[in-house]
Amino acid sequence: MGAPFVNYEYMREMLVTTMLCEAMRMIYVADHDVFGGETPDYIEGEMFQCGFKPIMVSEQPSFTGVALNYDAVVRLPHEIATILQQRDRIRIQIDGSLNDYEIVGDVTNSRFTTVLEMSRVQY
């Protein structure tokens, strides 16, 4: 008797249908100022659906034992999570307004989705 067959692609597609927020990957590109210092800049990338959960308590323990400040947990489709870089940001449309979030905490990968701890960028 073998292991049961699991259609991972179908499971990924079904999980994306539960992701109700529209988001865009903001790709980090390094620019340099007149003094040669690096200045961060971002260009618009792919649009995708994501799951968004605001966190009420901003300071949470991490696996390293260091307290992290983050504002939200974001669930991403597998195909976006595989290309997302640590310095990239995610622009999420919430209640008609656009908000940028950066990765600050733990990244949890599974066969179906990736969960990120993110902090809202204050401009």
C-alpha positions in Angstrom: 0.0 0.0 0.0 1.6 3.3 -1.2 1.3 6.8 0.1 -1.8 8.7 -1.0 -1.5 10.9 -4.1 -1.5 14.6 -3.3 -2.0 17.1 -6.2 0.2 19.9 -5.0 -0.6 22.2 -7.9 -4.4 21.9 -7.2 -3.8 22.6 -3.5 -1.8 25.8 -4.4 -4.6 27.0 -6.8 -7.2 26.4 -4.1 -5.2 28.3 -1.5 -4.9 31.3 -3.8 -8.7 31.6 -4.0 -8.7 32.3 -0.3 -6.2 35.2 -0.7 -8.5 38.2 -0.9 -6.1 41.2 -1.1 -4.4 42.5 -4.3 -0.7 43.1 -4.0 2.3 44.1 -6.1 5.9 43.0 -5.7 8.1 46.1 -5.3 11.5 45.1 -6.6 14.5 46.5 -4.8 17.1 48.3 -7.0 20.2 50.0 -5.6 20.9 53.5 -6.8 23.8 55.7 -5.7 23.8 59.3 -4.6 26.4 62.0 -5.5 28.7 60.8 -2.7 28.6 57.2 -3.9 26.3 56.0 -1.1 23.7 53.4 -1.8 20.1 54.7 -1.8 17.2 52.2 -2.0 14.7 52.5 -4.8 11.9 50.2 -5.9 10.3 49.4 -9.2 6.9 47.8 -9.8 6.8 44.1 -10.3 4.2 41.4 -10.6 0.6 41.8 -9.4 -0.8 38.9 -7.3 -3.3 37.9 -4.7 -2.2 37.5 -1.1 -3.7 36.9 2.3 -3.3 39.8 4.8 -3.7 39.6 8.6 -2.9 42.7 10.7 -1.2 42.0 14.0 -2.3 44.0 17.1 0.8 43.4 19.2 3.8 44.9 17.4 6.6 43.2 19.3 6.8 39.4 18.9 9.6 36.9 19.8 11.4 35.3 16.9 13.2 32.0 16.6 16.5 33.8 17.3 15.2 35.1 20.6 15.3 38.7 19.4 12.1 40.7 19.7 10.7 41.8 16.3 8.4 44.7 15.5 6.0 43.8 12.8 2.5 44.9 11.8 1.2 42.1 9.6 1.4 38.5 8.5 1.2 38.1 4.8 0.5 34.8 3.0 1.9 34.6 -0.6 1.3 32.2 -3.5 4.1 29.7 -4.0 5.2 31.2 -7.4 5.6 34.7 -6.0 7.4 33.5 -2.8 10.0 31.7 -4.9 11.2 34.9 -6.6 10.8 37.4 -3.7 14.1 38.7 -2.4 14.8 39.8 1.2 15.0 43.5 0.3 11.9 43.6 -1.9 8.7 45.1 -0.6 5.0 44.3 -1.1 2.4 47.0 -1.9 -1.0 45.8 -0.7 -4.3 47.4 -1.4 -6.4 47.4 1.8 -9.8 49.2 1.9 -8.9 51.2 -1.2 -5.6 52.5 0.0 -2.1 51.3 -1.0 0.3 50.4 1.8 3.9 49.2 1.4 5.3 46.4 3.7 8.9 45.2 4.1 10.0 41.8 5.4 11.3 42.0 8.9 10.7 38.7 10.6 10.6 35.0 10.0 9.8 33.5 6.6 7.8 30.2 6.8 7.7 28.1 3.6 5.5 25.2 2.9 4.7 23.2 -0.3 1.7 25.5 -0.9 2.3 29.0 0.4 4.9 31.2 2.2 4.0 33.3 5.3 6.0 36.5 5.9 6.2 38.7 9.0 6.1 42.3 7.6 6.3 45.8 8.9 4.4 48.7 7.3 6.8 51.3 5.7 6.3 54.8 7.1 6.9 57.5 4.6 
